[in-house]
Each structure stands twice: as structure tokens, then as C-alpha cells.
Amino acid sequence: MPKTKATQEPTVDKIKLADGQEYEMARLTANMMAEVEERFDKSWEEITKPPMRKRPLIMVLWLRLKPNYPDLTEEQVGDLNIEDLLGGD
């Protein structure tokens, strides 16, 4: 039986930080989105409207990394290689 979207294995998003290591990110949850909204006092739609500002982007990435890497700081995430996010080499 073919897999439907609901039964397919979720893809794992990865990101490379300035330390050269690849990190696996957790899926984005409504709680993460609400935390970002509360910090910046704006709706998710306002925050993520292109072009997205850097601080909210760093926070979203940090929140997605935090479940797998609880010792990773938001500042360390801010040192990521932005080209990886943009599809560069």
C-alpha cells in the first residue's frame, strides 16, 4: 500500500552552525510560534512576512534546535552559516 502524506515519515530538517556541525531541528509547533509572537508582540504572519527580520529567525531556529540540543544557546544559533538557509554552498 502506498504511503499517504499522513503516513509518510517526516523529513528531518538540518542546519549547519559556525562550528561546522550539522544539527537536526525539531518540527515547528504552535507553542514555538506562540513563544515567538509573545516575545516580539506581533502575530506569526507579521513576523514571518518576507523579508523576515534576523532576530525572529534566530529565535525560531533556536526553538527548533532546543529539544535536541538543550545546551545550545540562542547566541550560538545566531552564528549559523546563513548561506545554508538560502541554499548556498
Buried (B, 14 or more C-beta within 10 A) or exposed (E): EEEEEEEEEEEEBEBBBEEEEEBEBBEEEEEBBEBBBEEBEBEBEEBBEEEEEEBBBBBBBBBBBBEEBEEBEBEBBBEBBEEBEEEEE
